[in-house]
Amino acid sequence: MKPLIELVDIRKTYFLEALQVPVLKGITLNIVPGELVALMGASGSGKTTLMNLLGCLDRPTSGKYALDGEEISGLSTDQRALVRSRKIGFVFQSFNLLPRTSALENVLMPMSYSPDHLPEKQARKRAAELLDLVGLSDRMDHEPSQLSGGQQQRVAIARSLINRPPILLADEPTGNLDSRTSREILQMFQRLNEEQQLTIILVTHDRHVAEHCKRVIRVKDGLIESGAFGTASEPLAIGAPGDVAA
């Protein structure tokens, strides 16, 4: 199967006056459509920098990055923003919902800067369907302060899907949730992956989160330690407990 994401010898170096700080030192990996992948690494491993590159929030110093067949490593800031709006949905640890704004309006928010505008009636119908998909059809008019942490994250997941992206990138999506709610959110990612054939990348340091994924890509010292290549059917390989520090 043709990769949806393909990185070849990706390097990222930060320049601080006369000092060069290499963070990614030659990353090569692929992710095929329909995978549910965990991107794991300890603090300082380069995991966050790699996530920013995958999410088109930054670009590499060198190397090739093809997303859905398009070479994007050399795109400008505006061009990357266009790719993000069409190809990638984001879910963050802190939810990032607008206060004093209903769940429905929060889900609609990304459409305001999407180049592919829908008529308002159609957009609101799409947002309502997504809230129903994440189990919040009875909370559409509720503001974030009226929702639990798990419900707020469900709104954030629905929001990430409003522009129908082929990829969902979730950065520590259960970091602010209790263990029971975390399991519910992770099970929701699994259902979205299986039922919607959505490609999902969960960025985490927590092996319990990774256990819900089909493949684990482990980053250490700016390099891929294991799991760089695989298919959606590849068995989970996390390693022994404690391999990845919190």
Backbone as CSV, one residue per row, in Angstrom:
resi,resn,N_x,N_y,N_z,CA_x,CA_y,CA_z,C_x,C_y,C_z
1,MET,0.841,-1.199,0.000,0.000,0.000,0.000,0.881,1.256,0.000
2,LYS,0.512,2.232,-0.801,1.292,3.467,-0.904,1.213,4.246,0.408
3,PRO,2.344,4.716,0.937,2.317,5.467,2.206,1.510,6.754,2.098
4,LEU,0.792,7.076,3.156,0.142,8.377,3.269,1.161,9.409,3.737
5,ILE,2.070,8.975,4.610,3.158,9.810,5.115,4.465,9.089,4.840
6,GLU,5.428,9.798,4.262,6.734,9.201,3.995,7.830,10.226,4.277
7,LEU,8.675,9.921,5.237,9.812,10.769,5.582,11.094,10.043,5.203
8,VAL,12.010,10.785,4.589,13.290,10.219,4.178,14.416,11.126,4.668
9,ASP,15.217,10.615,5.587,16.407,11.300,6.098,16.094,12.728,6.561
10,ILE,15.037,12.849,7.345,14.627,14.162,7.855,15.563,14.592,8.983
11,ARG,16.078,15.795,8.858,16.953,16.373,9.883,16.434,17.761,10.264
12,LYS,16.550,18.071,11.552,16.172,19.394,12.026,17.225,19.889,12.988
13,THR,17.810,21.038,12.639,18.834,21.659,13.465,18.387,23.070,13.808
14,TYR,18.472,23.410,15.085,18.166,24.768,15.518,19.473,25.538,15.676
15,PHE,19.449,26.787,15.260,20.643,27.621,15.300,20.447,28.716,16.340
16,LEU,21.249,28.671,17.397,21.204,29.645,18.476,22.505,30.424,18.472
17,GLU,22.444,31.583,17.785,23.641,32.386,17.544,24.690,31.499,16.858
18,ALA,25.838,31.275,17.472,26.875,30.468,16.823,26.724,28.978,17.112
19,LEU,25.725,28.625,17.916,25.561,27.239,18.340,24.548,26.523,17.454
20,GLN,24.912,25.327,17.008,24.001,24.474,16.259,23.513,23.340,17.162
21,VAL,22.185,23.172,17.216,21.599,22.139,18.071,20.828,21.157,17.193
22,PRO,21.422,20.025,16.847,20.698,19.036,16.047,19.675,18.293,16.916
23,VAL,18.435,18.275,16.472,17.371,17.631,17.243,16.919,16.336,16.556
24,LEU,16.672,16.406,15.260,16.382,15.208,14.475,17.589,14.925,13.597
25,LYS,18.040,13.675,13.585,19.354,13.365,13.021,19.311,12.366,11.872
26,GLY,18.171,12.338,11.186,18.041,11.435,10.054,16.878,10.478,10.239
27,ILE,15.650,11.034,10.194,14.436,10.256,10.436,13.888,9.735,9.112
28,THR,13.718,8.438,9.022,13.088,7.809,7.862,11.979,6.893,8.370
29,LEU,10.747,7.122,7.895,9.612,6.308,8.324,8.478,6.436,7.324
30,ASN,7.506,5.526,7.446,6.286,5.683,6.664,5.077,5.309,7.502
31,ILE,3.936,5.858,7.116,2.644,5.530,7.716,1.659,5.370,6.569
32,VAL,0.989,4.225,6.516,0.063,3.969,5.421,-1.352,4.342,5.843
33,PRO,-2.250,4.557,4.873,-3.624,4.929,5.206,-4.290,3.895,6.117
34,GLY,-5.027,4.383,7.103,-5.784,3.511,7.993,-5.022,3.006,9.191
35,GLU,-3.806,3.470,9.394,-3.042,3.023,10.565,-3.450,3.819,11.812
36,LEU,-3.264,3.176,12.944,-3.378,3.810,14.259,-2.021,3.636,14.913
37,VAL,-1.243,4.721,14.951,0.167,4.670,15.316,0.422,5.491,16.568
38,ALA,1.250,4.959,17.452,1.746,5.740,18.584,3.148,6.228,18.262
39,LEU,3.385,7.508,18.486,4.718,8.085,18.369,5.214,8.325,19.782
40,MET,6.157,7.503,20.220,6.606,7.515,21.617,8.030,8.034,21.744
41,GLY,8.283,8.672,22.862,9.628,9.118,23.159,9.668,9.854,24.483
42,ALA,10.784,9.749,25.154,10.962,10.474,26.401,11.155,11.958,26.132
43,SER,11.080,12.764,27.175,11.350,14.190,27.045,12.752,14.393,26.499
44,GLY,12.880,15.237,25.477,14.183,15.498,24.869,14.567,14.530,23.772
45,SER,13.681,13.606,23.422,13.996,12.597,22.410,13.904,13.136,20.988
46,GLY,13.207,14.247,20.805,12.937,14.764,19.468,11.516,14.490,19.022
47,LYS,10.734,13.851,19.884,9.354,13.479,19.557,8.499,14.698,19.208
48,THR,8.585,15.764,19.994,7.761,16.942,19.747,8.159,17.634,18.452
49,THR,9.450,17.715,18.188,9.916,18.303,16.930,9.414,17.492,15.747
50,LEU,9.471,16.178,15.864,8.972,15.321,14.793,7.475,15.515,14.609
51,MET,6.730,15.620,15.710,5.296,15.866,15.618,5.014,17.170,14.879
52,ASN,5.774,18.224,15.191,5.565,19.508,14.530,5.826,19.426,13.031
53,LEU,6.804,18.623,12.643,7.080,18.443,11.221,5.968,17.642,10.551
54,LEU,5.534,16.563,11.196,4.449,15.755,10.642,3.180,16.586,10.486
55,GLY,2.943,17.499,11.444,1.754,18.337,11.413,1.885,19.581,10.560
56,CYS,2.981,19.721,9.830,3.224,20.876,8.963,3.242,22.185,9.739
57,LEU,3.615,22.106,11.017,3.775,23.309,11.836,5.185,23.869,11.709
58,ASP,6.083,23.079,11.173,7.476,23.467,10.977,7.985,22.716,9.748
59,ARG,9.173,23.070,9.284,9.737,22.313,8.171,11.153,21.895,8.504
60,PRO,11.611,20.806,7.900,12.925,20.277,8.253,14.064,21.124,7.695
61,THR,15.218,20.954,8.314,16.432,21.581,7.778,16.842,20.910,6.479
62,SER,16.669,19.589,6.407,16.940,18.835,5.184,16.137,17.552,5.215
63,GLY,16.068,16.880,4.066,15.315,15.647,3.946,14.023,15.843,3.181
64,LYS,13.308,14.754,2.954,12.082,14.762,2.164,10.896,14.329,3.007
65,TYR,9.784,15.034,2.836,8.543,14.684,3.512,7.429,14.719,2.468
66,ALA,6.885,13.557,2.171,5.750,13.459,1.250,4.499,13.156,2.056
67,LEU,3.463,13.952,1.874,2.179,13.776,2.554,1.111,13.588,1.491
68,ASP,0.503,12.402,1.481,-0.528,12.063,0.508,-0.013,12.293,-0.918
69,GLY,1.257,11.932,-1.130,1.860,12.022,-2.457,2.435,13.382,-2.815
70,GLU,2.288,14.371,-1.933,2.773,15.726,-2.208,4.026,16.011,-1.385
71,GLU,5.088,16.453,-2.055,6.314,16.831,-1.366,6.093,18.181,-0.689
72,ILE,6.247,18.213,0.635,5.911,19.431,1.363,7.058,19.992,2.193
73,SER,8.204,19.325,2.183,9.283,19.759,3.064,9.786,21.167,2.741
74,GLY,9.586,21.618,1.512,10.065,22.945,1.140,8.985,23.999,1.025
75,LEU,7.771,23.687,1.460,6.672,24.639,1.315,6.829,25.840,2.242
76,SER,6.252,26.951,1.826,6.268,28.164,2.643,5.294,28.018,3.808
77,THR,5.326,28.985,4.705,4.425,28.976,5.862,2.962,28.958,5.428
78,ASP,2.605,29.797,4.460,1.219,29.849,3.988,0.821,28.559,3.286
79,GLN,1.730,27.991,2.520,1.430,26.735,1.830,1.236,25.595,2.822
80,ARG,2.047,25.574,3.883,1.876,24.542,4.906,0.546,24.706,5.637
81,ALA,0.139,25.951,5.862,-1.147,26.205,6.522,-2.301,25.650,5.684
82,LEU,-2.201,25.781,4.381,-3.236,25.254,3.488,-3.272,23.729,3.554
83,VAL,-2.102,23.105,3.582,-2.037,21.650,3.699,-2.652,21.202,5.023
84,ARG,-2.313,21.895,6.115,-2.873,21.551,7.433,-4.392,21.597,7.425
85,SER,-4.944,22.652,6.845,-6.396,22.823,6.896,-7.124,21.727,6.136
86,ARG,-6.476,21.161,5.139,-7.129,20.154,4.297,-6.782,18.719,4.683
87,LYS,-5.607,18.517,5.265,-5.106,17.155,5.428,-5.022,16.673,6.878
88,ILE,-4.961,17.599,7.857,-4.627,17.190,9.224,-5.594,17.804,10.228
89,GLY,-6.135,16.953,11.092,-6.899,17.415,12.237,-6.055,17.278,13.490
90,PHE,-6.155,18.240,14.401,-5.320,18.258,15.605,-6.179,18.118,16.862
91,VAL,-5.680,17.312,17.802,-6.263,17.206,19.136,-5.134,17.388,20.133
92,PHE,-5.333,18.282,21.109,-4.275,18.601,22.054,-4.672,18.215,23.479
93,GLN,-3.683,18.152,24.331,-3.896,17.797,25.735,-4.821,18.785,26.432
94,SER,-4.699,20.066,26.091,-5.423,21.117,26.815,-6.766,21.503,26.185
95,PHE,-7.251,20.720,25.213,-8.556,20.892,24.571,-8.627,22.125,23.667
96,ASN,-8.194,23.299,24.182,-8.165,24.538,23.385,-9.539,24.918,22.833
97,LEU,-10.560,24.764,23.645,-11.899,25.174,23.234,-12.118,26.647,23.547
98,LEU,-12.975,27.289,22.770,-13.303,28.696,23.016,-14.301,28.777,24.164
99,PRO,-14.000,29.551,25.211,-14.948,29.698,26.330,-16.174,30.493,25.893
100,ARG,-17.259,30.328,26.660,-18.506,31.047,26.376,-18.971,30.846,24.934
101,THR,-18.637,29.667,24.391,-19.025,29.309,23.029,-19.546,27.877,23.060
102,SER,-20.652,27.625,22.409,-21.272,26.302,22.479,-20.377,25.234,21.847
103,ALA,-20.659,23.978,22.201,-19.930,22.861,21.611,-20.065,22.884,20.090
104,LEU,-21.267,23.159,19.606,-21.485,23.197,18.163,-20.636,24.271,17.501
105,GLU,-20.597,25.457,18.082,-19.817,26.554,17.500,-18.317,26.247,17.582
106,ASN,-17.878,25.579,18.644,-16.478,25.184,18.735,-16.108,24.215,17.620
107,VAL,-16.985,23.275,17.332,-16.714,22.315,16.257,-16.661,23.019,14.907
108,LEU,-17.494,24.011,14.730,-17.544,24.746,13.459,-16.330,25.639,13.232
109,MET,-15.636,26.004,14.298,-14.605,27.033,14.235,-13.562,26.829,13.126
110,PRO,-12.998,25.624,12.902,-11.976,25.484,11.851,-12.475,25.814,10.447
111,MET,-13.771,25.737,10.231,-14.304,26.025,8.905,-14.181,27.496,8.551
112,SER,-14.003,28.335,9.571,-13.910,29.769,9.312,-12.620,30.138,8.591
113,TYR,-11.576,29.285,8.711,-10.337,29.579,7.992,-9.993,28.489,6.982
114,SER,-10.969,27.660,6.647,-10.762,26.650,5.616,-11.028,27.248,4.241
115,PRO,-10.210,26.897,3.242,-10.470,27.406,1.892,-11.684,26.739,1.247
116,ASP,-12.127,25.621,1.818,-13.242,24.865,1.249,-14.503,25.127,2.071
117,HIS,-15.098,26.281,1.850,-16.245,26.692,2.664,-17.502,25.917,2.266
118,LEU,-18.255,25.507,3.285,-19.561,24.914,3.069,-20.629,25.959,3.363
119,PRO,-21.800,25.860,2.730,-22.925,26.718,3.137,-23.208,26.509,4.627
120,GLU,-23.653,27.552,5.303,-23.806,27.493,6.760,-24.694,26.336,7.203
121,LYS,-25.810,26.133,6.533,-26.726,25.056,6.925,-26.039,23.699,6.823
122,GLN,-25.293,23.501,5.755,-24.600,22.232,5.557,-23.484,22.055,6.591
123,ALA,-22.780,23.155,6.895,-21.691,23.097,7.872,-22.230,22.743,9.259
124,ARG,-23.343,23.366,9.642,-23.920,23.091,10.958,-24.432,21.652,11.039
125,LYS,-24.953,21.154,9.946,-25.397,19.763,9.909,-24.202,18.830,10.103
126,ARG,-23.106,19.144,9.435,-21.887,18.340,9.562,-21.382,18.374,11.014
127,ALA,-21.366,19.545,11.633,-20.906,19.669,13.025,-21.805,18.874,13.964
128,ALA,-23.105,18.935,13.749,-24.041,18.192,14.595,-23.823,16.689,14.441
129,GLU,-23.567,16.231,13.231,-23.307,14.811,12.987,-22.043,14.353,13.700
130,LEU,-21.029,15.208,13.725,-19.782,14.850,14.397,-19.965,14.788,15.912
131,LEU,-20.732,15.723,16.457,-20.997,15.669,17.893,-21.810,14.422,18.242
132,ASP,-22.698,14.025,17.366,-23.428,12.775,17.577,-22.462,11.587,17.495
133,LEU,-21.510,11.648,16.581,-20.529,10.573,16.415,-19.709,10.363,17.685
134,VAL,-19.389,11.455,18.393,-18.588,11.336,19.619,-19.457,11.265,20.876
135,GLY,-20.770,11.068,20.689,-21.652,10.847,21.821,-22.107,12.085,22.554
136,LEU,-22.156,13.222,21.863,-22.535,14.472,22.528,-23.716,15.151,21.845
137,SER,-24.613,14.373,21.282,-25.755,14.973,20.595,-26.652,15.768,21.543
138,ASP,-26.576,15.443,22.848,-27.397,16.153,23.832,-26.629,17.277,24.530
139,ARG,-25.452,17.601,24.032,-24.633,18.642,24.664,-24.218,19.734,23.667
140,MET,-24.885,19.804,22.547,-24.452,20.713,21.478,-24.478,22.180,21.885
141,ASP,-25.410,22.537,22.767,-25.553,23.941,23.170,-24.786,24.263,24.445
142,HIS,-24.074,23.294,24.990,-23.336,23.509,26.230,-21.984,24.177,25.952
143,GLU,-21.597,25.091,26.844,-20.284,25.725,26.771,-19.256,24.834,27.476
144,PRO,-17.955,25.040,27.207,-16.934,24.192,27.829,-17.037,24.103,29.350
145,SER,-17.370,25.202,30.021,-17.456,25.180,31.481,-18.580,24.283,31.988
146,GLN,-19.510,23.933,31.110,-20.626,23.063,31.469,-20.355,21.601,31.117
147,LEU,-19.149,21.314,30.642,-18.783,19.973,30.205,-17.650,19.420,31.056
148,SER,-17.626,18.115,31.227,-16.508,17.462,31.914,-15.274,17.473,31.009
149,GLY,-14.127,17.101,31.588,-12.912,17.054,30.794,-13.028,16.095,29.628
150,GLY,-13.612,14.919,29.866,-13.784,13.952,28.786,-14.710,14.472,27.700
151,GLN,-15.777,15.171,28.099,-16.690,15.741,27.107,-16.020,16.850,26.315
152,GLN,-15.195,17.661,26.969,-14.469,18.703,26.251,-13.522,18.094,25.213
153,GLN,-12.866,16.982,25.583,-11.969,16.353,24.621,-12.747,15.749,23.456
154,ARG,-13.948,15.265,23.715,-14.791,14.753,22.634,-15.170,15.878,21.669
155,VAL,-15.464,17.060,22.219,-15.740,18.219,21.365,-14.511,18.533,20.513
156,ALA,-13.334,18.482,21.141,-12.101,18.766,20.408,-11.871,17.751,19.295
157,ILE,-12.214,16.490,19.542,-12.081,15.461,18.508,-13.045,15.739,17.353
158,ALA,-14.287,16.068,17.687,-15.252,16.409,16.643,-14.772,17.612,15.833
159,ARG,-14.249,18.614,16.530,-13.721,19.811,15.842,-12.596,19.437,14.869
160,SER,-11.733,18.509,15.281,-10.595,18.133,14.438,-11.027,17.456,13.142
161,LEU,-12.260,16.956,13.104,-12.741,16.195,11.949,-13.642,17.007,11.019
162,ILE,-13.926,18.256,11.361,-14.921,19.025,10.627,-14.541,19.234,9.166
163,ASN,-13.252,19.335,8.869,-12.818,19.541,7.484,-12.489,18.237,6.764
164,ARG,-12.907,17.111,7.348,-12.714,15.780,6.761,-11.245,15.482,6.430
165,PRO,-10.339,15.680,7.365,-8.924,15.398,7.081,-8.681,13.884,7.038
166,PRO,-7.718,13.429,6.243,-7.384,12.001,6.235,-6.535,11.592,7.430
167,ILE,-5.955,12.585,8.154,-5.044,12.297,9.261,-5.493,13.051,10.506
168,LEU,-5.474,12.342,11.640,-5.713,12.970,12.938,-4.433,12.848,13.753
169,LEU,-3.912,13.986,14.200,-2.684,14.035,14.991,-3.051,14.468,16.406
170,ALA,-2.869,13.578,17.367,-3.279,13.841,18.745,-2.056,13.890,19.653
171,ASP,-1.836,15.032,20.292,-0.662,15.238,21.142,-1.053,15.053,22.604
172,GLU,-0.611,13.953,23.215,-0.933,13.629,24.616,-2.410,13.882,24.899
173,PRO,-3.322,13.273,24.119,-4.749,13.634,24.204,-5.427,13.245,25.505
174,THR,-4.793,12.384,26.304,-5.403,11.979,27.580,-4.637,12.535,28.780
175,GLY,-3.712,13.441,28.537,-2.842,13.931,29.602,-3.560,14.633,30.732
176,ASN,-4.715,15.241,30.455,-5.462,15.964,31.488,-6.689,15.205,31.973
177,LEU,-6.751,13.898,31.687,-7.942,13.119,32.007,-7.625,12.027,33.020
178,ASP,-8.641,11.632,33.791,-8.447,10.515,34.721,-8.387,9.208,33.932
179,SER,-8.027,8.120,34.612,-7.754,6.866,33.922,-8.991,6.301,33.220
180,ARG,-10.155,6.394,33.844,-11.367,5.859,33.212,-11.727,6.659,31.970
181,THR,-11.696,7.985,32.078,-12.015,8.830,30.935,-10.968,8.662,29.834
182,SER,-9.712,8.474,30.227,-8.650,8.240,29.235,-8.955,7.009,28.403
183,ARG,-9.376,5.938,29.063,-9.712,4.711,28.332,-10.858,4.951,27.351
184,GLU,-11.844,5.721,27.770,-12.980,6.013,26.893,-12.531,6.793,25.652
185,ILE,-11.655,7.775,25.856,-11.171,8.576,24.730,-10.321,7.716,23.788
186,LEU,-9.474,6.871,24.345,-8.640,6.001,23.510,-9.490,4.993,22.749
187,GLN,-10.535,4.489,23.374,-11.444,3.587,22.672,-12.172,4.316,21.552
188,MET,-12.426,5.611,21.745,-13.047,6.394,20.683,-12.099,6.535,19.495
189,PHE,-10.820,6.763,19.765,-9.846,6.811,18.676,-9.821,5.480,17.924
190,GLN,-9.883,4.380,18.650,-9.896,3.070,18.005,-11.121,2.910,17.106
191,ARG,-12.283,3.353,17.580,-13.494,3.245,16.759,-13.405,4.124,15.518
192,LEU,-12.903,5.333,15.678,-12.743,6.217,14.517,-11.801,5.600,13.490
193,ASN,-10.739,4.985,13.982,-9.785,4.336,13.096,-10.428,3.165,12.356
194,GLU,-11.187,2.364,13.067,-11.761,1.159,12.467,-12.978,1.464,11.597
195,GLU,-13.855,2.335,12.081,-15.112,2.579,11.384,-14.997,3.646,10.302
196,GLN,-14.161,4.658,10.535,-14.005,5.746,9.566,-12.753,5.585,8.709
197,GLN,-11.959,4.568,9.004,-10.683,4.347,8.306,-9.788,5.591,8.384
198,LEU,-9.867,6.275,9.514,-9.075,7.473,9.744,-7.664,7.095,10.176
199,THR,-6.678,7.710,9.584,-5.287,7.501,9.989,-5.018,8.368,11.207
200,ILE,-4.579,7.749,12.310,-4.417,8.468,13.575,-3.006,8.274,14.106
201,ILE,-2.385,9.381,14.504,-1.074,9.362,15.144,-1.241,9.907,16.554
202,LEU,-1.005,9.070,17.556,-1.074,9.485,18.951,0.342,9.743,19.455
203,VAL,0.635,10.969,19.822,1.947,11.331,20.339,1.904,11.212,21.855
204,THR,2.782,10.384,22.423,2.679,10.104,23.852,4.003,9.609,24.415
205,HIS,4.149,9.738,25.737,5.251,9.093,26.444,4.747,7.906,27.251
206,ASP,3.427,7.675,27.215,2.760,6.712,28.087,2.523,5.398,27.338
207,ARG,3.142,4.318,27.821,2.993,3.037,27.137,1.562,2.501,27.227
208,HIS,0.784,2.927,28.230,-0.607,2.493,28.332,-1.447,3.098,27.209
209,VAL,-1.107,4.298,26.783,-1.747,4.886,25.608,-1.339,4.103,24.363
210,ALA,-0.063,3.785,24.251,0.439,3.071,23.080,-0.185,1.694,22.917
211,GLU,-0.601,1.093,24.017,-1.207,-0.233,23.960,-2.517,-0.250,23.177
212,HIS,-3.103,0.923,22.944,-4.339,1.011,22.164,-4.054,1.171,20.674
213,CYS,-2.792,1.210,20.304,-2.420,1.434,18.909,-1.969,0.136,18.241
214,LYS,-1.912,0.166,16.925,-1.527,-1.011,16.148,-0.030,-1.055,15.873
215,ARG,0.619,0.089,15.973,2.066,0.148,15.751,2.643,1.254,16.604
216,VAL,3.855,1.064,17.066,4.540,2.051,17.883,5.836,2.461,17.193
217,ILE,5.983,3.760,16.970,7.232,4.326,16.454,7.931,4.979,17.631
218,ARG,9.096,4.490,17.967,9.810,4.968,19.155,10.990,5.837,18.749
219,VAL,11.032,7.037,19.342,12.071,8.027,19.030,13.020,8.138,20.209
220,LYS,14.319,8.122,19.923,15.319,8.276,20.972,16.516,9.031,20.406
221,ASP,16.906,10.096,21.082,18.079,10.883,20.688,18.016,11.328,19.235
222,GLY,16.829,11.723,18.787,16.681,12.270,17.447,16.664,11.257,16.335
223,LEU,16.538,9.982,16.682,16.514,8.917,15.690,15.347,7.979,15.974
224,ILE,14.929,7.223,14.969,13.908,6.206,15.171,14.576,4.962,15.739
225,GLU,14.145,4.579,16.918,14.713,3.409,17.570,14.057,2.123,17.073
226,SER,12.759,2.172,16.812,12.055,0.997,16.299,10.704,1.422,15.746
227,GLY,10.133,0.572,14.877,8.779,0.778,14.372,8.657,1.744,13.224
228,ALA,9.746,2.001,12.493,9.708,3.011,11.439,8.825,2.606,10.270
229,PHE,8.739,1.304,10.020,7.974,0.838,8.868,6.987,-0.227,9.304
230,GLY,5.861,-0.276,8.635,4.884,-1.298,8.953,3.598,-1.045,8.218
231,THR,2.634,-1.922,8.430,1.308,-1.776,7.852,0.308,-1.780,8.977
232,ALA,-0.938,-1.515,8.630,-1.983,-1.453,9.654,-2.179,-2.780,10.364
233,SER,-1.689,-3.867,9.780,-1.888,-5.169,10.397,-0.687,-5.637,11.200
234,GLU,0.361,-4.806,11.280,1.555,-5.215,12.015,1.261,-5.297,13.508
235,PRO,1.719,-6.358,14.184,1.434,-6.499,15.613,2.137,-5.444,16.446
236,LEU,1.553,-5.161,17.597,2.113,-4.187,18.524,3.456,-4.648,19.061
237,ALA,4.411,-3.728,19.126,5.726,-4.067,19.693,6.202,-2.882,20.498
238,ILE,5.906,-2.905,21.797,6.245,-1.784,22.663,7.556,-2.022,23.382
239,GLY,7.859,-3.258,23.692,9.062,-3.547,24.458,8.740,-3.693,25.925
240,ALA,9.781,-3.830,26.712,9.600,-4.076,28.138,9.138,-2.824,28.860
241,PRO,8.390,-2.978,29.961,7.979,-1.817,30.749,9.187,-0.995,31.177
242,GLY,9.013,0.317,31.082,10.100,1.195,31.496,11.050,1.571,30.368
243,ASP,10.813,1.047,29.144,11.686,1.373,28.036,11.620,2.857,27.700
244,VAL,10.451,3.459,27.905,10.268,4.879,27.599,9.969,5.609,28.891
245,ALA,10.774,6.576,29.205,10.584,7.319,30.457,9.460,8.295,30.332
246,ALA,8.888,8.629,31.462,7.827,9.647,31.468,8.449,11.021,31.310
